[in-house]
Amino acid sequence: MTDLVTLAHGVLFPSIGRPSVPKWLPPRIDAGLGGVVLYGDDIHSQNQVAALTSALHGLRDHVLIATDEEGGDVTSLEEYGGTSVPGNYALGRIDDLDATRRAAEQIGLTLLRAGIDWDFAPAVDAISNPLTPNAMRTFGDDRARVARHAAAWITGLQGTGVSACAKHFPGHGQSGTDAHLGTPTVDLSQAEFVDWYLEPFRASVAAGVDSIMVSHDKLPQLDATYPASISPAAITGLLREELGYDGCVITDALEMRGVSDVAPLTEAVVLALAAGADALCLGSAAYDDDVEASVHAILRAVEEGRLDAERLEQSVQRIASVGVRPPSDVVGRDDGIGLELARRARSVVGDPVLRGRHVLIVRLEPELSPAVGGHGATLEPLLAAAGYDCETLSVSGDTYDGAHQVTAGISLFRSEFGPDAEIILQVRSPHRFEWQRELLGILLERCPHAVVVDMGAAGLDLSAARGWVRTCGVARVCNQAAAEVLVRR
């Protein structure tokens, strides 16, 4: 049997926290660390990330480097030389399986160039609750459609040589809670899970997905105590036994409140392994101290008989099957599919073409999930390049006196540039936020000649505006598709 310390390291996947290899990491990789997860703060440029991954791969054979590169609203690489493609929500609306495969293939090629082996994507949740914060990351609300596109996406990505990871098992779509901030609840019976809810994951297994990520959803009818990521009923019962999945299972980040409110890290790592998980994603701020604490917790659990050493060895063997697909023979950098798909996903109502040269973009910011973070793509430079003079006014739900700031700002702008001054109301799934719904009602009544650009999920009818453009995402190509409509002569 492999040394226990090596096995305990082998199931752990911390973050890095620096743009180059930190001093603490090489000794841990020598000790058998399974690999690392790159987050947005670790990626500063195309050359930097390539140098970082090359250095990491040079430390030992099979050091797995993972990241969340879903495309669309969840991307770290798009603005650093990566291909821009719409996300799952747009792909589901287009409903062209070959297009979904090609989009995932382009993401795979981006990851290959960056030196990344394992992509924590696709999200194959299906939207059951319209208030879910994950809508833009899903293929939609039709489980059969989600299942078909999940299989196509996995096939496209893994065809490039990068391992995929279907998430977030058993599926976030029924809950409106962000697992970063609390514990979502999916209140279904075993029969309901098996008969219909798990269909996208069943399709992912059939497509040969290299790994599956387990969420922090609470399943009260299956386990009254623990969320799925540390629940034997979810991992061993549903995923292993009901779906017959024998590949690598990784937890969602164990720093997230969805699990940390229930079990601290040193308890969660043991419970997850005992429940049937193989790889433990520690989180975006998990470095040497958390690795040390996790290793000690695992070793102590083995000594106390709460965890079998054979269970650890099995997990390390499963992890060894990830990231070993042969190099892709797919050629080409960007086949242009991104902008083509953004145009196909785009919808236009009314007359959104800008007439005046002066444009005020009023951006109503959503409370973003930490999984999404910021996004570098915006309309302003695209409009400026087309000859418009743009100003921006952004407010969020916690902006002091935000509604008044917006109405006063619009009045000021129009007093400066006249009634022909253009107002663009840029929103993102405004149906999820009461303050946005109320403010939009006021603004569309006062400014019926405004243009609305909605870059989120469907929810509100905004046809009261002079023009309404829906992009189904915030990717660079989605912004381009919107700008094409706004500047059309």
C-alpha positions as CSV (number, residue, x, y, z in Angstrom):
1,M,0.0,0.0,0.0
2,T,1.1,3.5,-0.7
3,D,2.4,5.5,2.3
4,L,-0.6,7.1,4.2
5,V,0.9,10.5,4.1
6,T,1.2,10.3,0.3
7,L,-2.4,9.1,0.0
8,A,-3.7,11.9,2.3
9,H,-1.9,14.5,0.1
10,G,-3.1,12.8,-3.1
11,V,-6.8,13.6,-2.6
12,L,-6.3,17.3,-1.9
13,F,-6.7,20.2,-4.4
14,P,-5.8,23.6,-2.9
15,S,-5.5,26.9,-4.6
16,I,-2.2,28.7,-5.4
17,G,-2.8,32.4,-4.6
18,R,0.1,33.7,-6.5
19,P,0.9,34.3,-10.2
20,S,3.9,32.0,-10.0
21,V,4.7,28.8,-8.0
22,P,4.7,29.8,-4.3
23,K,7.4,28.5,-2.0
24,W,5.1,26.2,0.0
25,L,3.8,24.2,-3.0
26,P,6.8,22.2,-4.3
27,P,7.3,20.3,-1.0
28,R,3.6,19.4,-1.0
29,I,3.8,18.2,-4.6
30,D,6.8,16.1,-3.6
31,A,4.7,14.7,-0.8
32,G,2.0,13.5,-3.3
33,L,-0.4,16.5,-3.5
34,G,-3.1,15.6,-6.1
35,G,-2.9,19.0,-7.9
36,V,-4.1,22.5,-7.7
37,V,-7.1,24.6,-8.8
38,L,-6.5,27.9,-10.6
39,Y,-8.9,30.8,-9.9
40,G,-9.3,34.2,-11.5
41,D,-6.8,35.9,-9.2
42,D,-4.1,33.4,-10.3
43,I,-4.4,34.3,-14.0
44,H,-2.8,37.7,-15.0
45,S,-1.9,37.1,-18.6
46,Q,-1.7,34.5,-21.3
47,N,2.1,34.1,-21.0
48,Q,2.0,34.1,-17.2
49,V,-0.5,31.3,-16.9
50,A,1.4,29.2,-19.5
51,A,4.6,29.7,-17.6
52,L,2.9,28.8,-14.3
53,T,1.3,25.6,-15.6
54,S,4.6,24.6,-17.3
55,A,6.5,25.0,-14.0
56,L,3.8,23.1,-12.1
57,H,3.9,20.2,-14.5
58,G,7.6,20.1,-14.3
59,L,7.5,19.4,-10.5
60,R,6.2,15.8,-10.9
61,D,4.4,13.5,-13.3
62,H,0.7,13.9,-13.2
63,V,0.3,17.1,-11.2
64,L,-3.3,17.9,-12.1
65,I,-4.1,21.5,-12.9
66,A,-7.8,22.4,-12.8
67,T,-10.0,25.5,-13.3
68,D,-13.6,26.5,-13.8
69,E,-13.8,27.5,-17.4
70,E,-17.4,27.2,-18.4
71,G,-17.5,29.8,-21.1
72,G,-20.0,32.6,-21.1
73,D,-20.4,34.2,-17.7
74,V,-17.8,32.0,-16.0
75,T,-14.4,32.4,-17.5
76,S,-10.9,33.4,-16.4
77,L,-9.1,32.9,-19.7
78,E,-11.3,34.8,-22.2
79,E,-9.6,38.2,-21.7
80,Y,-6.2,36.6,-21.7
81,G,-6.0,35.0,-25.1
82,G,-8.9,32.6,-24.7
83,T,-11.6,32.0,-27.2
84,S,-14.9,33.8,-26.4
85,V,-18.0,31.6,-26.7
86,P,-21.5,32.1,-25.2
87,G,-22.3,30.1,-22.1
88,N,-24.7,27.2,-21.5
89,Y,-27.8,29.3,-21.3
90,A,-27.3,30.6,-24.8
91,L,-26.4,27.2,-26.1
92,G,-29.5,25.7,-24.7
93,R,-31.7,28.3,-26.3
94,I,-30.0,27.8,-29.7
95,D,-30.5,24.0,-29.2
96,D,-28.0,22.9,-31.8
97,L,-26.0,20.0,-30.4
98,D,-23.2,20.3,-33.0
99,A,-22.8,24.0,-32.1
100,T,-22.6,23.1,-28.4
101,R,-19.9,20.5,-29.1
102,R,-17.9,23.0,-31.2
103,A,-18.2,25.7,-28.5
104,A,-16.8,23.2,-25.9
105,E,-14.1,22.2,-28.3
106,Q,-12.9,25.8,-28.5
107,I,-12.8,26.0,-24.7
108,G,-10.8,22.8,-24.7
109,L,-8.3,24.3,-27.1
110,T,-8.0,27.4,-24.9
111,L,-7.3,25.2,-21.9
112,L,-4.7,23.2,-23.8
113,R,-2.8,26.3,-24.7
114,A,-2.9,27.4,-21.1
115,G,-1.6,24.1,-19.9
116,I,-4.7,23.1,-17.9
117,D,-5.7,19.4,-17.7
118,W,-9.0,19.4,-15.9
119,D,-12.0,21.7,-16.5
120,F,-14.7,21.9,-13.7
121,A,-17.4,22.1,-16.4
122,P,-20.0,21.8,-17.7
123,A,-22.7,22.8,-15.2
124,V,-25.6,20.4,-16.0
125,D,-28.1,21.7,-13.5
126,A,-31.6,22.2,-14.9
127,I,-33.5,25.3,-13.9
128,S,-36.5,24.4,-11.8
129,N,-36.6,27.6,-9.8
130,P,-36.5,30.8,-11.9
131,L,-34.8,32.6,-9.1
132,T,-31.7,30.3,-9.1
133,P,-28.5,32.3,-9.2
134,N,-27.1,29.6,-11.6
135,A,-29.5,30.1,-14.5
136,M,-26.9,31.5,-16.9
137,R,-24.6,28.5,-16.3
138,T,-27.3,26.0,-17.3
139,F,-28.6,24.8,-20.6
140,G,-32.2,25.7,-19.5
141,D,-35.2,24.2,-17.7
142,D,-36.0,21.2,-20.0
143,R,-34.2,18.3,-18.4
144,A,-34.1,16.3,-21.6
145,R,-32.6,19.2,-23.5
146,V,-30.0,19.8,-20.7
147,A,-29.1,16.1,-20.9
148,R,-28.5,16.2,-24.6
149,H,-26.4,19.3,-24.5
150,A,-24.4,18.0,-21.5
151,A,-23.4,15.0,-23.5
152,A,-22.5,17.1,-26.5
153,W,-20.4,19.6,-24.4
154,I,-18.5,16.8,-22.7
155,T,-17.8,15.1,-26.0
156,G,-16.5,18.4,-27.5
157,L,-14.3,19.2,-24.5
158,Q,-12.8,15.8,-23.9
159,G,-12.2,15.3,-27.6
160,T,-9.5,17.9,-27.2
161,G,-7.7,15.9,-24.5
162,V,-9.0,18.0,-21.5
163,S,-11.0,16.2,-18.8
164,A,-14.5,17.4,-18.1
165,C,-16.4,17.5,-14.8
166,A,-20.2,17.4,-14.8
167,K,-21.6,19.6,-11.9
168,H,-23.3,20.3,-9.5
169,F,-24.6,16.8,-8.5
170,P,-27.4,16.2,-7.9
171,G,-28.3,19.6,-9.3
172,H,-28.8,23.1,-8.0
173,G,-31.7,24.1,-10.2
174,Q,-34.5,23.7,-7.7
175,S,-33.0,26.1,-5.1
176,G,-32.7,29.9,-5.2
177,T,-29.8,29.8,-2.7
178,D,-26.1,30.4,-3.8
179,A,-24.1,27.6,-2.2
180,H,-21.2,30.0,-1.6
181,L,-23.5,31.9,0.8
182,G,-25.7,29.2,2.3
183,T,-26.9,25.6,2.0
184,P,-29.4,25.1,-0.9
185,T,-32.2,22.6,-0.4
186,V,-33.5,20.1,-2.9
187,D,-36.5,18.5,-1.3
188,L,-37.1,15.4,-3.4
189,S,-37.5,11.7,-2.7
190,Q,-35.1,9.0,-3.8
191,A,-37.6,7.9,-6.4
192,E,-37.9,11.5,-7.8
193,F,-34.2,11.8,-8.0
194,V,-33.8,8.6,-9.9
195,D,-36.9,8.9,-12.1
196,W,-36.3,12.4,-13.5
197,Y,-34.1,14.8,-11.6
198,L,-30.8,13.1,-12.3
199,E,-31.4,12.8,-16.1
200,P,-28.6,15.3,-17.0
201,F,-26.1,13.4,-14.9
202,R,-27.2,10.1,-16.2
203,A,-26.5,11.4,-19.7
204,S,-23.1,12.7,-18.6
205,V,-22.1,9.3,-17.2
206,A,-23.2,7.7,-20.5
207,A,-21.1,10.3,-22.4
208,G,-18.0,9.1,-20.5
209,V,-17.4,12.1,-18.4
210,D,-14.1,11.9,-16.5
211,S,-15.4,13.3,-13.3
212,I,-18.4,14.6,-11.4
213,M,-18.5,17.4,-8.9
214,V,-20.9,17.0,-5.9
215,S,-22.6,20.1,-4.6
216,H,-23.5,21.3,-1.1
217,D,-27.2,20.8,-1.7
218,K,-29.2,19.6,1.3
219,L,-31.4,16.6,0.5
220,P,-33.6,16.4,3.5
221,Q,-35.6,13.3,2.4
222,L,-32.3,11.4,1.9
223,D,-30.1,12.8,4.6
224,A,-31.4,15.0,7.4
225,T,-27.8,15.9,8.6
226,Y,-25.4,16.5,5.8
227,P,-25.3,18.3,2.4
228,A,-24.6,16.1,-0.6
229,S,-20.8,16.8,-0.7
230,I,-20.4,14.9,2.6
231,S,-23.4,12.6,2.5
232,P,-23.1,8.8,1.9
233,A,-26.7,8.8,0.7
234,A,-25.9,11.3,-2.1
235,I,-22.5,10.1,-3.2
236,T,-22.5,6.4,-2.5
237,G,-26.3,5.9,-2.7
238,L,-27.4,8.1,-5.6
239,L,-24.2,8.6,-7.7
240,R,-22.3,5.4,-7.2
241,E,-25.2,2.9,-6.8
242,E,-28.1,4.4,-8.6
243,L,-26.2,5.9,-11.6
244,G,-23.4,3.3,-11.5
245,Y,-20.7,5.9,-11.7
246,D,-17.2,4.6,-10.8
247,G,-15.2,7.5,-12.0
248,C,-13.6,10.4,-10.1
249,V,-15.9,12.3,-7.8
250,I,-14.7,15.7,-6.5
251,T,-16.4,18.0,-4.0
252,D,-17.3,21.6,-4.7
253,A,-15.1,23.9,-2.7
254,L,-15.2,23.0,1.0
255,E,-14.7,26.6,2.0
256,M,-18.2,27.4,0.8
257,R,-20.8,28.2,3.4
258,G,-23.1,25.5,2.0
259,V,-20.9,23.0,3.8
260,S,-18.7,25.0,6.1
261,D,-21.8,26.1,8.1
262,V,-22.4,22.4,8.8
263,A,-18.8,21.0,9.1
264,P,-15.5,22.8,9.3
265,L,-12.8,21.9,6.8
266,T,-11.0,19.3,9.0
267,E,-14.3,17.5,9.6
268,A,-15.6,18.0,6.0
269,V,-12.5,16.4,4.3
270,V,-13.0,13.2,6.4
271,L,-16.8,13.1,5.9
272,A,-16.5,13.6,2.1
273,L,-14.0,10.8,1.7
274,A,-16.1,8.5,3.9
275,A,-19.2,9.4,1.9
276,G,-17.5,8.3,-1.3
277,A,-15.8,11.4,-2.8
278,D,-12.3,11.0,-4.2
279,A,-10.9,14.5,-4.7
280,L,-11.4,17.4,-2.3
281,C,-11.5,20.9,-3.7
282,L,-10.4,23.0,-0.7
283,G,-11.3,26.4,-2.0
284,S,-10.0,29.6,-3.5
285,A,-8.2,30.7,-0.4
286,A,-6.9,27.3,0.7
287,Y,-3.1,27.2,0.8
288,D,-0.4,25.4,2.9
289,D,-2.1,25.7,6.3
290,D,-5.3,24.2,5.0
291,V,-3.4,21.4,3.3
292,E,-1.5,20.7,6.5
293,A,-4.7,20.7,8.6
294,S,-6.5,18.4,6.1
295,V,-3.6,15.9,5.9
296,H,-3.6,15.6,9.7
297,A,-7.4,15.2,9.9
298,I,-7.3,12.4,7.3
299,L,-4.4,10.6,9.1
300,R,-6.1,10.9,12.4
301,A,-9.4,9.5,11.0
302,V,-7.5,6.5,9.7
303,E,-5.8,5.9,13.0
304,E,-9.2,6.2,14.8
305,G,-10.9,3.8,12.4
306,R,-13.3,6.4,11.0
307,L,-11.7,6.1,7.5
308,D,-10.2,3.1,5.7
309,A,-6.8,3.4,4.2
310,E,-8.2,1.3,1.3
311,R,-10.8,4.1,0.7
312,L,-7.9,6.6,0.2
313,E,-6.0,4.3,-2.1
314,Q,-9.2,3.8,-4.2
315,S,-9.6,7.6,-4.5
316,V,-6.0,8.2,-5.5
317,Q,-6.4,5.5,-8.2
318,R,-9.6,7.2,-9.6
319,I,-7.8,10.6,-9.6
320,A,-5.0,9.0,-11.6
321,S,-7.5,8.4,-14.4
322,V,-8.2,12.2,-14.8
323,G,-6.1,14.4,-17.1
324,V,-4.5,11.5,-19.1
325,R,-6.5,11.7,-22.3
326,P,-4.2,11.7,-25.4
327,P,-3.3,15.1,-26.9
328,S,-5.9,16.5,-29.2
329,D,-5.4,16.3,-33.0
330,V,-7.9,19.2,-33.4
331,V,-6.3,22.0,-35.2
332,G,-7.0,25.7,-35.3
333,R,-7.2,28.4,-32.7
334,D,-10.7,29.9,-33.1
335,D,-13.1,28.7,-35.8
336,G,-15.3,31.8,-35.3
337,I,-18.1,29.8,-33.7
338,G,-18.3,32.2,-30.7
339,L,-19.6,35.3,-32.5
340,E,-21.8,33.1,-34.8
341,L,-23.5,31.6,-31.8
342,A,-23.9,34.9,-30.0
343,R,-25.7,36.2,-33.0
344,R,-28.0,33.2,-33.1
345,A,-28.7,33.5,-29.3
346,R,-29.5,37.2,-29.6
347,S,-33.1,38.5,-29.8
348,V,-34.3,42.0,-30.7
349,V,-37.6,43.7,-30.0
350,G,-38.6,47.1,-31.2
351,D,-36.0,49.6,-32.5
352,P,-32.8,49.6,-30.5
353,V,-30.6,51.4,-33.0
354,L,-28.9,54.4,-31.4
355,R,-29.7,57.7,-33.1
356,G,-27.8,60.3,-31.0
357,R,-24.1,60.4,-30.6
358,H,-24.1,60.9,-26.8
359,V,-25.0,57.7,-24.9
360,L,-25.5,57.1,-21.1
361,I,-25.2,53.4,-20.1
362,V,-27.1,52.9,-16.9
363,R,-25.9,49.5,-15.5
364,L,-28.0,47.8,-12.8
365,E,-25.5,45.4,-11.2
366,P,-26.7,42.1,-9.9
367,E,-25.4,40.6,-6.7
368,L,-22.9,38.3,-8.4
369,S,-22.1,34.8,-7.3
370,P,-18.4,34.4,-6.4
371,A,-18.3,31.7,-9.1
372,V,-18.9,34.4,-11.7
373,G,-17.0,37.3,-10.4
374,G,-16.3,40.2,-12.6
375,H,-16.2,40.2,-16.4
376,G,-13.9,42.2,-18.6
377,A,-16.3,42.5,-21.6
378,T,-18.4,45.6,-21.8
379,L,-20.3,47.6,-24.4
380,E,-18.5,51.0,-23.9
381,P,-15.4,50.3,-25.9
382,L,-17.4,48.8,-28.7
383,L,-19.7,51.8,-28.9
384,A,-16.7,54.2,-28.6
385,A,-15.0,52.5,-31.6
386,A,-18.2,53.1,-33.6
387,G,-18.0,56.9,-32.9
388,Y,-20.3,57.3,-29.8
389,D,-19.4,59.3,-26.8
390,C,-20.3,57.1,-23.8
391,E,-20.8,57.7,-20.1
392,T,-21.6,55.1,-17.5
393,L,-23.7,55.1,-14.3
394,S,-23.6,51.9,-12.3
395,V,-25.6,51.0,-9.2
396,S,-26.2,47.9,-7.2
397,G,-28.7,46.8,-4.6
398,D,-26.6,48.3,-1.8
399,T,-25.7,51.6,-3.5
400,Y,-26.7,54.5,-1.3
401,D,-29.8,56.2,-2.7
402,G,-29.3,54.2,-5.9
403,A,-32.7,54.8,-7.4
404,H,-32.4,58.6,-7.0
405,Q,-28.8,58.5,-8.3
406,V,-30.1,56.9,-11.5
407,T,-33.1,59.2,-12.1
408,A,-31.0,62.3,-11.3
409,G,-28.1,61.1,-13.4
410,I,-30.4,60.6,-16.4
411,S,-32.0,64.0,-16.0
412,L,-28.5,65.6,-15.7
413,F,-27.3,63.8,-18.9
414,R,-30.3,64.8,-20.9
415,S,-30.1,68.4,-19.7
416,E,-26.5,68.5,-20.9
417,F,-27.0,66.8,-24.3
418,G,-30.7,67.3,-25.1
419,P,-33.7,65.1,-25.6
420,D,-31.9,63.1,-28.3
421,A,-29.3,61.9,-25.8
422,E,-29.5,58.1,-25.7
423,I,-30.1,56.0,-22.6
424,I,-29.2,52.3,-22.5
425,L,-30.4,50.4,-19.5
426,Q,-28.1,47.4,-19.2
427,V,-29.4,44.6,-16.9
428,R,-28.8,41.0,-16.1
429,S,-31.7,38.8,-15.0
430,P,-33.5,41.7,-13.3
431,H,-36.5,39.4,-12.4
432,R,-34.3,38.0,-9.6
433,F,-34.1,41.4,-7.8
434,E,-37.0,43.4,-6.4
435,W,-35.1,46.7,-6.4
436,Q,-34.3,46.2,-10.1
437,R,-37.9,45.4,-11.0
438,E,-39.2,48.5,-9.3
439,L,-36.5,50.8,-10.7
440,L,-37.0,49.5,-14.3
441,G,-40.7,50.2,-14.0
442,I,-39.9,53.8,-13.0
443,L,-37.3,54.3,-15.7
444,L,-39.4,52.8,-18.5
445,E,-42.3,55.0,-17.6
446,R,-40.1,58.2,-17.5
447,C,-37.8,57.2,-20.4
448,P,-39.9,55.2,-22.9
449,H,-37.3,56.0,-25.6
450,A,-34.6,54.2,-23.6
451,V,-33.0,51.0,-25.0
452,V,-32.7,47.9,-22.8
453,V,-29.8,45.4,-23.1
454,D,-30.6,42.4,-21.0
455,M,-27.6,40.0,-20.7
456,G,-29.2,37.6,-18.3
457,A,-31.9,34.9,-18.2
458,A,-35.4,35.4,-19.3
459,G,-37.8,36.6,-16.7
460,L,-39.2,40.1,-17.4
461,D,-41.0,41.5,-20.4
462,L,-39.1,44.7,-21.2
463,S,-40.9,45.4,-24.5
464,A,-42.1,48.8,-23.1
465,A,-38.7,50.2,-24.1
466,R,-38.2,51.6,-27.5
467,G,-35.8,48.8,-28.2
468,W,-34.9,45.6,-26.3
469,V,-31.9,43.4,-27.0
470,R,-31.4,40.1,-25.2
471,T,-27.9,38.5,-25.4
472,C,-28.2,35.5,-23.1
473,G,-24.8,36.2,-21.6
474,V,-22.0,38.6,-20.9
475,A,-19.2,37.0,-22.9
476,R,-17.1,39.3,-25.2
477,V,-19.0,37.9,-28.2
478,C,-22.3,38.6,-26.6
479,N,-21.4,42.2,-26.1
480,Q,-20.3,42.3,-29.8
481,A,-23.6,40.8,-30.9
482,A,-25.4,43.5,-28.9
483,A,-23.2,46.3,-30.2
484,E,-23.9,45.2,-33.8
485,V,-27.6,45.9,-33.3
486,L,-27.1,49.1,-31.5
487,V,-24.9,50.8,-34.1
488,R,-26.6,49.4,-37.2
489,R,-27.3,52.2,-39.7
